[in-house]
Structure formats: structure tokens, C-alpha cells
Amino acid sequence: MQPFDYQPRTRVVFGPGTIDQLGKFAQSLNGRRVLVVSDPGIVAAGYAARAIGLLEAAGLEAHLFDGVEENPTARHVEAGLKTAMQHDIDLFVGLGGGSSMDCAKGVNFVLTNGGKISDYHGTGRAAKPMLPLIAIPTTAGTGSEAQSFALIADEQTHQKMACGDRKATAAVAILDADLTLTQPAQVTADTGIDAISHALETWVTNRRNPISTLFSQAAWGLLSANFNRVLENPMDIEARSAMQLGAFYAGSAIENSMLGAAHSCANPLTAHYNVVHGAAVGVMLPAVIRYNGPAVGTLYGDLAGTRDGAETLASRVESLLKQAELPTRLSEYKIPEDALPELAKEAARQWTARFNPRPVQENDLLEIYRCVY
């Protein structure tokens, strides 16, 4: 039994329509001037205006920063910081996918502790208190609402910086599946695969512990049973709710056990070839599961309910990718084969590689890339 130090800091409110309680939660956190951090798609869907209306109805001053883009960089954090400083913000609302929530955390770091976001690359580097955050995911994917880390990319290299501090954790997470109903089909597919990869990777990391395994197993159960349902019937609110709760559980597992080599391999694909994060992790995951199989004993079998757990889960992920109409080979992304050595070199430098249950070096990662190609 691995030791653990479990310190939950987030109030979790789950159920359709729970966004209507946003004003009450903001009041409970003593918010007066709130910055809603979101993206243009969420604004177009009307959710940002709804959030601002709920905050204003509660007597709070609400402002919007909607300049977030996918895979936010230090530039987005700086732009959000200007808005936050202009309005003397004392509470954040991260509304959207992982990018919006991560950007809100990134602005929070710099607003409260000064400097630039790269100063917080690593863990526990915020010396001063941070402002409270209400996280409202509109996708079922990253699980950022459950985590103390903000993933912000370097503006020049596009390499992701994991900036973590317990003070950055959301004070409240509102899981309202109604907000996921308007997702485009491609977003549902990409984010769903991302959440599934979180459940499977956290299940076997070298930091897995009794708390993380509870979340990993619960996440896998919900996500694997409902992914096809939301693909086939996007308006199935029960399945949408299960996916959103599963994504939260998977994010909680990450917070307690970290991720592995599939994410290490995925990040360079996103940085250099603009492969959407969920699809990038998904395409790499089956090969990583097969690579890890000899090193994890019965763990994959315990999750899959079969003796040959690694092959069962790898094949299951490949089936889910096909059902989601996502590629299962790197060649489908038009990535040149001669780029694989450089991708492996970058993957070996990714922070999640160190938590993979079977040690990975550059040559191991190159072989994994070749297997997927």
C-alpha cells in the first residue's frame, strides 16, 4: 500500500442546472469583483453571458476575459492579467474546457504572486495566497476543475509548463452537464478520449495509491460505459452527466497519482503538428498500454476483468478511437516518419514520463512512436 497525503480542497456540486447556483457560491467566497475567464466558443453559446448575469443578479460586479485559445500560452495569461488588474479582481470563474480553467489559474498565479507564469513552472512556487476560483467545465475531458495544476505553453517553444500549487485548486467545481450539450461532435470525441486516457494512465503510474485507484476505477467505469452513448445521442443528459463526473474523477486521480508515457508522447505531437490533445493521447495510448503490460502485474487485468488485461484495454481504446472517427496511426496525421526521433527526444523530457510504471528512455519512446506510426 503506497502512502498518500489526501487534502481535498474543492467543493463539488454535480447535476444539471447547478450553474444557477453560481451567484450563491461566489457570495460565499466573499467575491465582489469577478473575472469570468472563457473562450469565444463559450461566449457564442451564451454561457458566458449567463454566468455574468447570475453573478450580477447576486449583486456582484462581473467582467469577462474571453481571449483564451486552445493550449493557452504565456501570452494569454498576460492578456488576462491586464483585464484582472484593470478591474481589481478578487475572484475568478474559469468557464469552458481545460484551456479556460488553466488560463484562469495562470492569471491567478501572476496576479497574486507577481512575475511571469514561467516563474511557477513546477510545484509549490506561489509564496503568497491566491484568489478563490470557481471552475465550471463545459466539456468532459481534462479534469482541470479537480487539479492544482495549470498547463500553460511557452510562447516560443510551445512546450507545456505544468505550474502547480495547492493554492491554485478550485474552491468550487460546478459540474452541470447541461453545459456540455452544445459541444461539437469532434470536441465530444476528443475530450472523451482524453478523460479515458486519464483513467487508464493514472491506474498504473508509479505514484498510484489507495486514493488515486478509487478515482481511476470509478472514472473508467463511468467513461467506458457512456462514451459511445454520447457519441450516438449527444442529447442524452444522463450519459453526459456520467461523462462529466467521470472526467472529474479522472482529474482527481491525476491530482493524486500523475500521468504516464502516453501524455509524454502526446505533447510534442500537439506542439509541432497541432494534433488536438485528446486525439494525440488517444493515438499513443494503446501502444503505451502494451509497452507497460509486462511491468504492471495484474493491474490492467484487474481493470479489464480478463487475464490478458493489457491487450484487452489496448484493443478497447483502439475500438473507441474508431467509433469516435479518430485516427489510430500517426501516419494518418501526415507526420513525416523521419520526425519520430526528434519527437522521442522531446517526449523523454516531458515531466509525465517519470511517472510511467515501466521506465522509458528516449529509445523506448522512439520504439513506441514507430509502433504507432
N, C-alpha and C positions, 0 to 999 in steps of 0.2 A: 504494500500500500504506500503510494507516494505521499509525502507530506504536502499540505497545502495551507494557504492563508486566504480564506474567502471573505472578502469585505464588500458585500453588495451595497451600492450607493444609489441605485436608481429605483424610483417608484415606477412600477409598470402598470399601465392602465390599458386593458385589452377589450376590444369589442367594437362592432360597427356603431358609428355615431359618437364615439368618445371624443372626437376633436371638439365637440360642442362644449367640453369642459375646460378648454384651453384658458379662457379668461380666469377661471377659478384657480387653476394651478399657478398661473402667473402671479396672481394676487398672493397666493400662499408663499411664494418665493420672494415677496416684497418687491416685485418688479414695478417700475414706474415708467421707464422709457425702454421699450423693447425693440430689438432689431430682429426682423424675420429674414433669415438667410435662405435664399431659394434660387431657382433657375428659371429661364424663360418658359420652359415647357410647363412647369407647375403654375406659373403666372397665367399662361394661356388656358390652362384647365380650370382656372378660377379659384384654386385652393389658397393661393397667397392672399387674395382679396378676402376670402372667407376667414382666414386666420387673423388678418388685421382687423376685420370687422368684429370678431369675437373679443379681441384684446381691447378695442376701443369701447365696446359695449360694457366691458368690465371697468371702464374708467381709466385705462392705461393709454399712454402715448405710444403709438406703434409706427415703425419705419421699415422700409423694405430695401434689402440689397439683393437684387436678382441677377447679379453678374457671374454666377457660378457656371462653370462648364464642366464637362466630364473630365475626370482626373485633374482636379484643381491644382494649380501651381502657386508658387510664392506670389506671383502677380495677382492672382485672385484674392489671396489673403490681404495683400496690401490695399487693393481696391475696397475690400470690405472693411478694412481698418479705418479708412478715411471716412466712410459713412458712419461707422460706430463712434468715432471721435467727434464728428460733426454734431451728433445728437446726444452725446454724453450718455451712452447706453449703459443700462445696469442689469439687463437680462437678454439672453439670446434664445431664439427659436430656430432650430435647424429643420427646415421643411423640404422634403424631397428625398432623393436617393442618397447613397453614401457620400456622394460628392458634396451635396449641400450641408450635410451634417458634419463632415470632416472640415469643410471650409469654415463653418461656424466655430468649431473647436480651434482651428488655426488662428482665426481672428481673435478669439478669446485669449489664447496664449500671448499674443503680441500686445494686445490692448492692456492686459493686466500686468504683464511682466516685462514689457519693453523689448527692444532689439528687433530681430527679424526671425522669421519662422525657422530658418535653418539652425538657429541657436538652440532649438528644442528637439533637434533630431536625436533620438534616444529616449531614455526614460527618466522621469523624476527631475527634470531640469527647470521646472517652474517654481521659483523660490517663494513667490507671493500668492495669496489667494486668487482664485479665478471666479468669474461671474457665473451664476447658475445658468444652465442650459436645459431647455425643453426640446427633446428630439422627437420629430414626427415623421417616420418613414412613409413614403408613398410607393415604395417598391418592397418586394420580399426578397432581399438579396444580401446586402453587405453586413447587416447586423451592427452597423456603426452605432446605433442607438444603445447598444449593450456594452460598448467598449470605451476604454480610456485613451485610445489612440486616434490621432488624426493622420491620415495618409495624404501628404502634400508633396507634389512633384517639384523637383528642381527645375527652374525655368529654362536653363540652358541644356542640361543633360536629359531631362525628363525622367530621371531616376526618382523613384518614390522614397520620400523620407518618412519614416514612422516616428511621429512625435507623440510620446505617451506620458501621461501623468494622471494619477488618480483624481486630481482636482478637475481634470477635463471631462470626467464622466458626466453624462446627463443626469440631472436631478430628477427628471420625469421623462419617461418614454410613453408616448401615446401610440398604441397600435390599433389603428382604425382601418380595417380592410376596405371600407367604402372608398378610401382614397387610392386604392390600387386598381379599381375597376376600369379606370381610363387609360391604363398603361397600354402602349402599343404592343402587339403580339411579340415583336422582337425583344422588347425590354422585359416582358414576362419571361421569355425563354432565357435570355442572358442572365438575369438576376436570379432566376430559379436555379440554374446550374451553378451559379456562384454559391448560393446558400447550401446546395447539396455538397459541393466540394468542401465547404467549411465543416459540415458534419462529418464527412469521411476523413478529412485530414486531421482534425482535432482528435478523432477517436484513437489515433495511433502515435501521436507525437511523443517524443521522449520526455515531455513535461505533463503528459496525461496524468490525471489523479482522480480520486473518487468523485470530486465535484464536477470536473470537466466531462467525465464519462456520462454522468447523468444527463447533462445538456446535449452531448453529442448523440447519444442514443435516442433521446426524445426528439431531437431535431430530425434525425434520419427517418424515424417513424412517420412524422408528420409530412416531411418533404417528399419522401419517396412515394407515399400513398396519394399525394394530392397534386403533384406536378403535372401529370397527364390530364387531370381534371381541369386545371386552369387553362391548359393549352386548348382543350376541346370545348370548354364552355367558360369563356372569360368572365361571364356574369355570375358564376357560381360563388356566392358570397361565403358559403361555408368552406369551400376549398380555398378561397382567397384568404380567409381568416387563418386556416391551418397553415398555409404557406408563410404568412406573415409571422405567426407565432413560432413556426419552425425556424425562420430566419433569425428571429430574436434569440432563440435557444442556441442556435449555431454561433451567433455572435458572442453569447455568454461563454460558450465553450472556448472560443478563441481567446477571450479575456483570461481564461484560466489555464489554457494549455498551448496556445500559439498554433501555427500552421506548419506546412512542410514544403517538400520539393516541388509540388505542382504549382504552388504560388511563386516559388523562386524562378521556375521556368516561364511562368506566365508574364511576369512583369516586363522582361525585355521584349516580349512579343508586342505588348501594348506600347512600350516606349518607342520602338523603332518601326513597327509596322501597323500601328493603330488598330490592332486586334482588340475588340471590346473585352474588358477584363474577364467577365464571366465566361465568355466563349474561349478565351485564352487558357484559363484554368481548366475548363472542361476538356479541351482537346488534349491537354497534357495529363490529366488525372488518371485515365486507365493505365497508361504505361508506368506511372509512378506507383500505383497500387500494385501492379505486377512486380515492379522492382522491389518494393517493400515486403512483399509476401513472405520471403524466406526469413525475414528478421522479426516478424511480429507475432510469431507463435499462432495461437488460435484466435487472435483478436478479430481479424476480418471474418473468420468463420462464425464467431460469436454474434457478429452483427448481421451476417448474411443468413445464418441458420443452416449452413452447409459445411461440409468438410473442406472443400476447396474454396474457401472464402474469398481469397484474392481474385481468382478468376471469375467467380460469381459476381463480385461487386464491380470489377473492371468491365465485364460484359454488360452489366446492368447500366453503368454510366454510358457506355457506347450506345446502348439502346435508347436511353433518354436523349442523348445528343441527336440521334437520328430522328426521333419523334419531334424534337424541337427544331428540326431542319438546320442544325448547326454542324459545321464540318467536324470530321473525326480524324483528319490528316492535315499536317502543316502545309503540305503541297497545295491544298485547296485554297490557302490564303496567298498563294503566289510568292511565298517566301523563297528566295534562292537557296539551294542546298549548300552552297559554299558559305552561307552566312551562319550556319549552325555552330562552328567553333567559336565565333565571337559571341553568339547568344549563350553558349555554355559558359564562357568566361564570365559574362555578366551575371548569369544565374548563380554561379558559385559565390558571388559577392553579396547576394541578397540575404537579408537578415533571417528570413524564414528557413533557409537551408539548414541552419544549425539545429533546428528542432525536428528534422526528419528522423524517423525511427531507425532507418538504416543510413549510416553516414554517406554523404555524397561529396565527391570531389569533382573538379571540372571535367575529367574524363568520363565519370559516371553520368553526369548531366548531358554530355555530348551524346553518349550512347542512348540515353532516354529520348533526346531530340530526334536522333536517327530512327529510333523505333517508331516514333510518331509521324515522321516525315512521309 
